[in-house]
Amino acid sequence: MSGTSVEDLKPGDHACLTFSDNDERLDIVAAFVRDGLRLGQKVLCLTESVSQTALSDELAARGVGIGSAARSGQLQVAASGQFFTPQGSFDPSATIVRWQAQIDQANRDGYGGLRVTGDMCWALRPVGGVADLMEYESRLTRMLAGQNATAACQFDRQCFDTVTLATAADNHSMNVTAVTYHDDALLRICRQHVPTGVRIAGEIDYRAIEPLTLALSEALSLDDHIDVNLTQLRFMDTTTAGVIVQTALGLTGRQRMTVRCTRISFDVLAALGMQEQARVTLTTARHGD
């Protein structure tokens, strides 16, 4: 199954959203929520790995305007267990009925459809009926195909085994992941959706110049103000730092760049004069190196 970008999801889609770490997941979820709110859809976020308050705070921190949507009821953040296991066990048929009720209610309330994303880590708990999860996913794919609703089920690649992940992908209509420019044991470079930009995690050196240049170029083609997220970067050599500096030097017109760093990457970029560029905001992550 080929990958689809989160921005391309539409009514009738049932996506298997896989991610490598929590920051990547939150970025994709934020884009999913942002687009739903912009389209006037009812948005339901079901969370398990982080608290409801923490998820709301993360969405707001990424610039998703959730305040008025939460107050009006357009956006609801709830625990995954409340939806999938309200009686303490999982019942696929009852869950499909709850889906239909949510879709019908969103239509009656005048929304432009329903959009739901669910953290599936609840299925890692000892829950009765969880053996029927993939049967449920297959049924939901068929049901959503004719509905004004979109679903994105979140599967953590660090928690679910490869067989489960493969089966989950087969039982969804599409697979959603971050647009990735480089991914190996040491380095991951991927598109960041909210705010628009590039996320670089791990260790980067001169061998990654080509994918780094492409990622930065494509980010600037999507937005005039890009965010270069280096907060999960453990090492960066001066050659790759120079690519970021040269990209910043080439900014024109309304183009701007925010670079969020660890202390290590901040020091390398600052030594190359990044702080002195008028179109750049260079900051260090509050949570440390």
Protein Blocks (a to p, Z undefined) as FASTA:
>chain_A
ZZddfklpcehiacddddfbfklmmmmmmmmmmmmmmnopacddddfkbcfklmmmmmmm
nopafklmmmnomaccddfklmmmmnopacfklmmmmmmmmmmmmmmnopabdcddddfk
lmmpccehklmmmmmmmmmmmmmmmcccdddddddfklpcfklmmmmmmmpcbdcddddf
bdcfkbccdddfbdcddddehjddfklmmmmmmmmmmmmmmpmbdcddfklcfbdcfklm
mmmmmmmmmpghjbccdddddfklmmmmmmnommmpmkbccdddfkbZZ
